[in-house]
Amino acid sequence: MQRGKLSAILATAAVGFAALATLLSPAGSANQAEITPLDAPLLQTLPQFHGQHVEDLLWGSYRSGLYLGLRMRVPKSLLVGLAWFDPDQPGGEIQLRHEAQSRDGLIFGWEAHDGRSFGRQELVDGPLHLTTHLMKHGEAACGHGGDWAVRVTAQPAAGDFEPISGTEHVQKRVSLIFYVMDEAGSPIQLETAGASSPSSRRPAFVSGYHPVAGSWEMSMHLQQQEGVQKAAKLRHLAVRTLASHNITDLLRIHLNQPAHRSSGRRVPQLPNEAQPAANLAAFQVTLRVPGKVDLIFLAGQDGAMPTPVSSLMNPGSGLSGWLPAWVLQWLPSATGSSSHHTQTLQETCRSSREERLQRLQGSQLTNRLQDAEAGYAKRVADTFGPLEAADLPPGTAKASNAALSNMLGGLGYFYGASKILLAKGPHAAQPRAVVESWPAALYTGVPSRSFFPRGFLWDEGFHQLLVHKWDPAISRDVLAHWLDLINSQGWIAREQILGQEARARVPEEFMVQNPDAANPPTLFLVLADMARGLQAAAEGSSSRSKEVLQADADFLRAAWPRLTSWLGWFQRTQQGPVPGSYRWRGRDNTTNRELNPKTLESGLDDFPRASHPSEDERHLDLRCWMALAYQSLATIGKSLALDPSEVQPYTEMAAALSDPAELVRLHWAPQAQRFLDWGNHTEGVTLQRVLLRLPDGRPYAQELQRIVDPERPPQLQFVPHFGFVSLFPLLMRLLPPDSPQLAALLQALPQADLLWSPYGLRSLGKDSPLYNQHNTEHDAPYWRGAVWFNINYLALAALQHYSQIVGPAASSLVCRVRQRGFAFTDKLAERLLAGLLQQDRIWRQRHSSS
């Protein structure tokens, strides 16, 4: 088989649907730059993202918002999911688990996941403990993306997985519902004869055809506890729907139908009904606890690979419904496409169907999972060092594996359009229109599977610092998807809500993205790290492999036009009132309900800024982010040996923004001895209850409103709130080792009445009047004292950087950093581990006193 040619077909399928959709702006939008993609080559089309890479990553646990959901990295995928409930739940109420929701009260998360072929997740649902395994197996000519199996093991919650406090009900059975849906609407065939029990000896219980997966089938293998005589029966439901975001409700409705009763007791079960041309099939199996079920997916069952993508691009083909008309009209015809697009497969899969089934079920699957678990543990140790070392706090290995695995297991694939607020029309009174952007794909980490199962620009840079160390190819792929979202102005929407499933989890008022709004360019954290690796290699001191370095270099070279466009947008739109200063746009200067108007664009949300938003503001954190971005581009340009005239503007700006004298001039408050924001500010602002009256003067309600003391009007000054913002010159390593300002920051770090807490650095000093204060009646403090681990990580990295500086000017500095930084490092790690081990959760932030 010519794998390179077939991989190219799959690469086109996996990235082409999204990538080709961004080649041109939608018809009629020539004057709408906000929804026009940047005219630059798409990074997803780089050769490094084709071939075996795209085959390995085709299938994955990419439906991040579900407890367990699989899909392919193509726009119109097969969607696979798991739902479950206790059929003997007291009171008869069905508590269906499907979408990951905090209100369910589960403790869940991946405890091993390599991001490619293997994962193990533990879920504690009251008295029930579920373990889900994912195992993939690829074989030449056996279908794109290979075969895979999901094992679900049900057992009583005990031992390390104690039931949640207050649980008294002992669960004896569990109803598992597996489903598969074809997003494109292609029909699915069911095998329901005799309502047979799950077994590898029976035909596939569901099958179909997908342009990428080929002719596929799914089977089920059940293993019940010894002594259970009655075989579990499969019940089914097959319906036609294109609403993947409503699957939970659809299942609940059919389970709640009153006709399903036994001996006078209502039995929640699927109705064994099938609609014509159904594209969603669900199967329910109720088993005794303990027990386990293996779900096996086989691709390419017709003995040939899927139809070449190029032939699907003709009018009336299956692909015509996958891409908008304005893209299809610009696609090359099948007759004019290159040979690797029209190549058909002659080689057939060497393994029989029975062999493929057997290796992904029962004892063979058990052995494969054990080997994969051992291989994962070894790779962790090889990558990060021994995590059970005597000098590490107890529990380090468990916490580290959970952090890494949840990052990789939470990677999601989304496809759709963003809702964008256009600029004002030619008439001032004309309202700003909300339109949809071009359809695009996003492969990304998510901040939280239960709260925020979608892409956030602010979070992704931090995510990729970890992912790039584990799997640089996956990290570059994620970065490529994000940078391919840049529009013709150089803007990336800070929150990506793409596709039905993502939109279903976001209130309408938060859906629209404003192209005036920035977000911290945290991607430069990992991009700068990649560039430093290239620089170190040039100096002969890099520990990275030649393959990784070359792939990083190829990626950065291709990304250069997009990175410069992105930074250019920041420079044009976020400049401050004086040269060298910057200001986050988007603060509300008309609100009468917020104690201090939020700056959501900064990522620090309610961190106190100037009380009265104005164009005079100078935001310290944004200036430091800009310094990092310019430094990164200067380093990238130098490491790639780009034309000096092209790199020089970034080198000069990097030097200007790194000038400590300018930083001190714009943001150092001599009296407070702190780096601070500047703006129109007063401390005379409070929230007070105000009586609301009807037009006739009668009172009808009270509400908290922002009241400004007329005796203390705002004036231009430094904003006297010490916290994370003040640390940014340290976090971005912009201060020389002999800087008196750096010494002052180091002096302040361990002070318990400021930022230091037993659990790490607080986001806001305890001396601030807004420390732990609500911003509105219902808006609890967020960045007003809580310990946020991403910023604490930057602080740890900065302290380590300064502790390694050598030379006469560094001697006293190194002493201070080692004395304070090492104790800080140990304490932060200790408290993070404690939080995980006590509650089996990893928090982005925690209260500084709990």
N, C-alpha and C positions, 0 to 999 in steps of 0.2 A: 504494500500500500504506500502511496506517496503522501506521507503524513503532512509534509509541508504544504501541499496543495489543499488537502482537506482542512488543515488547520486554518488556512487562509479563508476558506469558505466559512468556517465557524467564526473566525475573527470578524468577518463582515457581518455575520448574523448578530454576534454579541455586541459589537460596538457600532456597526454600520447603521442600525436602525436609529440609534441616538445621534451618531456623528453626522450622518447624511442629513438629518433633520435640521442641523445647525448651519448648513452651508449657505443658505439664503434666508433672508427675512420673509415673513409671511406676506402674501399679496396684499397690497394696499398699505403697507407699513413703512414705506420708504422714508417718511419723515418722522418715524417714531424710533429714535435711536435707542431708547430704553429697552425695546424688545427686538433689537437687531443684534445678532451675534457678531463678535469681533471677526474681522476679516484676517484670519491667520490660520495656519494649518492646525488641525485638531490633534491634540497630544494622544488621544485614544487610538489614533491610527499608526502610532510608532511601531516598528517591527517588534520591539521588545514586549509588546502587549498582544502579540499574535502567537501562533504556533502552540506549543505545549502549555504556555502560560494560560491562554484563554480556555484551553481544554480543561486544565486542572481546576479553574475557577468558575466553570460554567454553572455548576450546581453548588448551592451552599445554603446555610441557615440565614438567608438574606431578608427574611420577613421579620425585621427586628422587633416589631410591635406585638408579636405573638409569643406565647410560651414556647411553642415550637412551630416554625413555619419555614418551608423550603421553597425556592424558586430558582429559575435560571437567570443569568444576567443578560436577558433580552427583554425588550419592551412588552411583548405579548407572550408571556411565559405560561408554562404549567405551574399552578400554585398548589402546594401540598401543605396540609396543616393537621394539627392534632387538637382535639377538644376532649374534655372528659367531665364526668360528674359522678356523684355518689347516688346510685339508684335506690338506696335505702335511707336516704337523708331524712332525719326526723322532721315531721311536718309536711313532707311531700314536695317541698319547694325545690325545683331544680336549680342548683348553683353551678351553672355551666362555666367551665374555665376554657378560655380560648385566647382572647386578647389579654396581653400582660397589663394588668391594672393594679395599682397600689391598693385600691379598695378591697381587692380579694383577700388581702392579708397573707399572701404566700411569701415564703422565703425561697428564692430561686436564683439560679445563676449557673453559668458554665464553670466547671472546675478543671476542665482540660479541653483545649481547642487549639488546633494548629493553624486555623484559617484556611485550610485547603481540603483535607480529606478525612479528618477525624475530630470528634468532639464528644464530651460527656457533660451532661447537665443534671443537676440535682434540684428537685422541687419538693418542698414540704407544704402540703395542703391540709392543714388540720391534722387528723390522725393518719393521713396517707402520705407516703413517701414515694415519689416517682423518680426514676432515673431514665433519662433519654440519651441514647447513644446515636451518633451519626458515623457511618463508615462508607467510604466511597472506594470503588475499584474500577480502574480504567484498563481496557485491553484494546489493542489495535483492531480496528474495523468492527468494534462492538457498539457503535453508536457514539455520537458526540457527547462528551462529558462523562461517559462511562456509566456503570451501574452504581447503585447505592442502596443502603439499607438503613432503616431507623429501627432501633430496638427500644421498646418502652417496658420497663420493669416496675411493677407495682408491689409494694411491701408496706407493712405497718411502720409508721414513724417511730423510730427508737434509736438508742445509741447516740451517735453523732448527729442524728437527725430527729431529735425529740419533737413530739407534737407541739404545736403552738399552745402557749399557756391558756388555760380555760377550756381546752378540748376534752370532752368526756366521751363522746360518741366513738365507738370502735368500728372502724370501717372493714367490712368483710368482703365487699364486692366493689368493683369500679367499672363503669361503662366508658370505654374508649371509643372515640369517633375519629376515624381517619377520613380525609376527603382529598380529592384532586379536582382542580378546576382548570379549564382551558380559557385563558383570558381572551383569546381571539374568537371564542365562541364555537370552535370546532367541536363536533359531537364526540361523546365518549361512549364506548360500548361496555355494557355490563354483562357479566356471567352470573346469573342468580339462580340457576336451576337447582331446585331442591334445598335452597337455603343452607348449603353445605357449611360445615365448620371449616375454619381456616386451615389449610394444609398445603404443603408443597406438591402433593400428588394431584391436586385438582387444577383445572385450567386457571389462568389469570382471572381474577374477579373483576378487573377493569382494564381497559386498553384503549388506545387511540393513536392518532397520528399528529405529530407536530413538525413544522418545517425544519426545526433545529434538532430536536430529539429523535426524529424519525418515527417509525412505528414502535410504540412503547407499550409496556404492560406493567401492572403491579399485582403482586401476590402477597399473601399473609401467612405467617407461620405462628401457631399458638403453642406456648408451653405453660401448662397449668401445674399446680402443686400436686404432689402424689396423693392418691386417694379420691381425687375428684372424678366421678364416673360420668357425669353428664357433660357432653361436649358443648362448648360454647357455640352459639349460632350467630351467623352474620345476619344483620338486618341492614337494609339499604334505603337510600333515597337518591333519586336522580332528577334534577331539575335544570331548566334553562335560565340562566341569569348572567348578566354582565357586571353585576354589582359585587365585586370582591370585598368591599368594605362592609357589606351587610350579612356576611356569612354567619356571624354569631346569632343575629336575630332570626335568620332563616332556619338555622338548626333548632333554636329554641321554640319557634312557632310549631314546627313539625313534631318536636318531642312533646309538646304540650297539648297535642290534639286529644280530645276526651275519649276517643274510641279505643285507646290502647289500655285495656283493663284486664286484670286477671284475678279471679276469685274475689271480686268486689273491690280490689285494691288497684289504684291507678298505677300502671307501669309505663314510665317514660321510655319510649322507644321509637325508632324511625318506622315509618308506615309501610315499608316495602312497596314503594310506588316509584314509577319511572315515567317522566314526561318524554314526549318525542323530541329528538334532537337535543337531548340534555347535554350540557357542557360542564356540569358539576355533579360529581358522584360522591356520596358519603356512605361510609360503612361503619356500623356500630357493632362492637363485640363487648359483651359483659362477662367479666371473668372474676374468679375468686382471687382474693388477696392472700398470699403472694401469687404472682403469676407474671408472665411476660409475653409480649407479642413482637414478632419481627415483621416489618413492612419492607418489601423488596421491590425496587424499581429496576426494570431492565429496559435499556434503550436500543434502538435500531433493530427491532425484532423481525424486520422483513428481509434481513440478510444483506441489506445495502444501506449506505449512508443516506441522510436526508437529501432532498432535492437541492441542487445548487442555488444559492441565494439569488444569483443574477437572473435566473429564469423566473423567480417569484416576483420580480419587479415589473413584469408586464401588466398592463391593465387587465383587471378581472382576476388577477392571481391572488393567492392567499395573503401576500404581503401588501396588496393595495389598500387593505383596511388598516394596516399597521402604521402607515406614514401619511401625513397630510398631502393633499393634492399638489400644493406648491412645491413639495420636495420631489414627488414622483415625476413631475414633468421635467425635472433637471437630471434625473438619474440616467446612466448609460443604458442603452437597450441590451437585451441578452445577446443579440447577434454581434454587438460591438464590444462585448466585455472580454477581458483577458482570459487566457486558457485556464488559469487556476480557479476562475469562477465557474467555468462550465465543465470542469473535470467531474466525471462520474466515477463512482467507486466500483471496481471490479472484484477486489478482494473481499472475502467474507470472513465473519468472525470464526475463529478456530474453536472456541469453546461452545459446547451445546447449551441449549436453554437450561437443561437439567443441571449441568455443571455450574453455570452462572448462578442459578438459584441456590444450590447447595452451599456455595462458598460464602453466601451472604445471609445465612440463617443457621439456627441451631448451634451445634458445637463448633462448626467451622467459623461462624461469625464470632463466637465467644473467644476463640483463639486469636482471631484477627484483632479484636478489640484489646485483648491483653497485650499483644505485641505493639499495637499502636500506642497504648498508654505508656508502656515502657519506653518506646522510642520518643514520645513527647517529653517524658521526664528527663531523659538523657539530653535531649536538645536544649531544654531549659537550663540544665546545669552547664552545658557547653557554651551557651550564649551569655548567661548572666552570672555564672560561677556557682559554687555549691551554696544552696540557700539554707542548708542545715548546719552551717559552720558555727563553731562554738561562740564566736564573737558577735553573732547576730541574735537579735531578740527571739525568744521562742515564738513559733507560729509564723516566722517569716516565709517559709516555703508555701504554706497554705495561702497566706494573703497574696503573695506574689503570683502564684498560679491562678488565683481567682481574678486578680486584676488583669493579667495578661489574657486569660481565656475569655473573660467577659468582653474585653476590648475586641478580640478577634471574632468571638461568637456573635457579637452585636453588630458586626459589619453588615450593612444593608444595601440593597440595590433598589433604586426608585426611578420611575420614569413618568414624566408628565410635564406640565407647564406651570410656571409661577404666575400668580396674580400680581400685576405691576401697576403702580400708580404713575400715570404719565405726567409729564410736566404740564404746566398751564398752557392753554390754547392762546391764540393771538389776542383774544379779548380778555381783559382782566377779570371780568365777572364770570367768565366761563369756568365751570367746575372742572376739576381734574378728573379725567376718565380713568377707570380701572380696566385693564385689558390683560390678556394672557400672553406670556412670552412664547418663544418657540419651544416645542417639545424637546426635552433633553433627558439624558440619563445621569444618575449620580450614584456612584459606589462610594460609601462613606461609613465612618463610625457614627454612633449616635450617643448623645450624652446619657440617656436613660431609656431603657426599653419600655418602662411602664409610664414615665412622664413625658419624655421627649423622643419618641422613636422616629426621628428624621434628622436631616443634616443641619448642623449649626457651624458657620464659618469660624466663629470665635473659639469653639471647642476643638475643631479638627486639627489645628496646629499642635496642640498638646497631645492629642491622640497619636499623631504620626511620629512624635518623638519616640514613643514606645514601639509602634508597629515597624518603623524603619529599622530598628535594631534587631527585631525578630525576623522580619521577612521584607527586605528592601524592595522586592518586586511588587508585592501587594501595596506597599506604601506609595511607590511611584504611581501605581495604577489609581489609587485614591486621589493623589495630587492631580493627576491628569484629568480626572473627571471634574474636580473642583475648578481647575483653571480653564477647562473648556466651557465653563458657564459664564465667562466674562463677556459682557456685551460690547457693542461698538464704542461705548464711551469709556470702557475700562472698569466697569462696575460689576461686582458680584453681590447678589442678594445675600444678606446675612443669615437668613433662615430659608431653607429649601423645603417646600411643602409640595412634593411632586407625586401625583398619582392619587387614586381613590383612597387607598388605605391610609396614606399620610394625611390627606385632607380631612378624613373622618375624625381625626384625633385633635383637630385644631378649631377653636371657636372662630366664627366668621370674622369677628372684629380684629383678629390677629393674623389673618390670612394674607392681607395685602402687603407687598414689599415696596418700600419707598426708595427710589433710586438716588435720593439725596442723602440717604443714611449709609454711613460707613459701619465697619466692625473691625476690631483689631486684626491686623494682617498677620495672624499667628502662624500661617503657613510658612512664613519666613523663618520661624524657629527651626524647622526641620530642613528647609532649603539652605539655610546658612550652615547647618551641620553637614549637609551633603557637600557644600562648597569647601568647607574647612577640611573635609576628608580628602578632597582632590588636592587641596593645597599641601596637606601633609604628605600625600603620596608623591607630589613633585619634589618634596624635600626629603623623601626617603624614610618617612616616619609613620606611615599609615599602616594600621592593622587590618584594613579591609581588603577583601580579595580583589584581584584584578577584574574579575567579571562584574562585581558590584560597582567598582569605581568607573568602569567603562560605561555601564548602564546608567549610572548617575550622571556622568558627563554627557551622554547622548540625550538624556532627558532634559538636563538644564539648558543645553544648547537649543533644543527644540522649544523649550518653555520661555526662552529669553524674550521674544516679542510679546507674549502674554504678560509676563512679569513686569516688563517696562510699561505696558499699557495700564496695568492695574495700579502700579505706583504713580504713574502720571495722573490717573484719576484722583487719587488721594491728594496729590500736590495741588491740583487745580481746585478741588472742591472743599478741602478741609484746612486751607491756609488760615492762619490767625490774623489779628489786626496789625501786628508788627512783623517785620521780616524775621523768619526763624521760629515763629510761633504757629501753633495749630489749635483748631477748635472743632470739637465734635458737633456736627449739625444734628438738629432734631429735638432739642430740648423745648419744652412747652413754656412760653413766657406769659401765657394767659390763664393758667390753671389757678383755681382758688381752693383746690382740695388737697394738693400735695404740699407737705411740709417743706420739702426741697425737691423741685422738679427733677424727675429721673433723667438719667443719661443712658438709656438702654443701648445706644449705639456703642458705648465704650466697653460693653460686657460687664461693667461693674454696677450697672442698674441704678440702685438707690444710694450709692456712695455719695456723700455730701459734696456738692459743687457750689458755685456762686448762687446765692439765694434768688437772684433775679437774672435769669438767662439773658444774655445780650451778645452783640457782635464783638464786644471788648474782651471776651473771655480768652484765656490762654490755658489750655489743658496740658498738664505736664505728661501724663501717661501717653497721650497721642504723639507728642513730640518725641518721646523715647521709642515708641513703636516705629515712627518714621526713620529715626536714626538706625534702628535694626534693619529696616527694609533697604535703606540706601547702602549700609555696610554689606548686606548680603549680596546685592546686585554688583557692587564693586568687587567683592571677593569672587563671585561667579564669573564675572567678565575677565578678571585676571587669571583665574584658574583654567578657563577655557581658551586663553590667549586670543580673545576677541580683539577686533580693531581698537587700538587705544583711543581713537577719537570717539568711538561709540561708548566706551566705558568711562571716559574722563568726567562727564557730567555727574555720574553717580559717585565717582571717587571724590569729587569736589564737595558734593552735597553731604556725603558721609563724613568728610572731615569737618565741615561746618557744623553739622548737627552733633558731632562728637566733641566739639570744642567745649571744655568745661567752663571757660570764662563766659561764653554765651549762655550756657545752661544756668549758671549762677546769676547772670544779669536778668534773665527772664523769670526765673522760678525760685531763687533762694531768698527766703525771708530772714534777714539778718537778726532781727530781734527774737524770732522764734527758733532760729537755728535749724530750720527745716526747709526742705523743698516742698512747695505748695502750688496749687492752682492760683490763677489771678482772675478777678472778675468783679462785677457789680454786686456787692454782698453786704448783708447785715445779719447779725445774730438775733435781731429782734423779730423773729418769726415764730409763731406758735400755731397749734391747731386748737381751735376753740369751738364749743357747741354754739350754733347760731339758730335762732328761732326763725323758721320759714313761715311766711304769711301769705294768705290769699289776697287777690286784688282789693278786697274790701277791708283788709287789715286783720282778719281773723287768723290766729296761728293754726297751723295744721301739722307741723313736724319740726324736728330738729336734725341738724347734720353738722358734722365736723367740717370746719372751713379754715383755710389758711388766713391768719390775721397778722399783718405787719404793724409793728409798733410805730406810730407816727413820730415818736420822739427819737427813733433810731433808724433813720432812712438809710437805704443802701448807698454805698459809695465804692468806687474802684479801689480794690485792696487785695492783698493775699487772702485766700480763703483758709481760715485757721483750723483746718481739720486734718490731723495727722493720721495717716493710715497707709493702705497699700499704694495709693497714688504717690505718696511721698517717697516710696522705696524704689520707684521705677528707674532712677539713675543708677541705683545699685543693681537692680534686677537685670538691666540691659548692659551692665558692666561699662558704663560710660565715664566713670570717675577714675582718675589716675590713683595709684596706690598712696601717693603722698598728699592726696586731697584732704584739706581740713573738713570738707563737707562729708566725705566718706567716713572720716573718723567720728564725726558727730552722729551719723547714722548707726555706726557700729556701737556707739555708746548708748544709743536709744533702744536698740533691739532687745536687750535683756531686762528692760524696765517693766515690772509687772503692772504699773499704773498706766502703761501705754499699750504696746502691742503684744508683749510677751504673755503667754498663758501656759498652763500645764499641757496644752494640746497643740501648741504651735503658735504662729503669729496671727493675731487678730487682724481682721480687715480694716478695723477702725479703732483708734486709740480710746481707752477708757476715759480720757480727759475730754473727749468731745461731747458737747451737749446732745448730739444726735446718736450717741452710742446706744445701740439696741432699741432705738425709738421707731415706732410705726411711722410710715410716710403718709398714710391715709388711715381712715378708720379700719379698713379691712386689708391694708397693705403692710404685712409684717416686715420687720427688718430682714434684709437679705445680705447686703454687703456692709452692714453697720455693726461689725463685731464678730461675726462668725469666722471660723477658721476655714479658709478655702485652700485645698491641697494643691491646686495648680499653681497658685502664686507662691505658696510655701515651697513648692518644688523649685521654682525659679530662684527663690531666695537661697535655698540650699546649693543650687548649682553656682550661683554667684559667689557665695562664701567659699566654696571649693576653689573656684577660679582665683580669687584673691589670695587664698591661702597658699597657692602654688607659685605666686610671683616671687622672683628672686631679685637680689640687688640691694644696695644700701637703703633705698627708700622703703623697702618692703619689710625690713626686719621687725619693727614694732607692729606693723599691720598684721603680719603673719601670726604673731603671738596673740593678738587680740582675736583674730578670726578663729584660730584653733581653740582658744579658751572658750569662746562663746558659741562658735558654729558647731563644734563637735557635740557639745552638750545639747544644743538645739536639734541637731540631726537625730541623735539617739532618742530624745523625748518625742519628737514628731513621729518617728517610725514606731515607737512603742505605743503611742496613743492610736495611731491608725490601725495597728494590728489588734489592739484591744477592742476597738470598735467593730472590727470584722469578726473576731472570734466570739464576741459576746452576742452579736446579732446576725451573723452570717450575711452582712451587707457591706458594700464599699460605698462610702458616702463621698460626694464631691465636696461637701462642706459639713461642719458640725459646730454646735454652739461652743463658745470658748470656755464654758464652765460646766459642761455636762459630758 
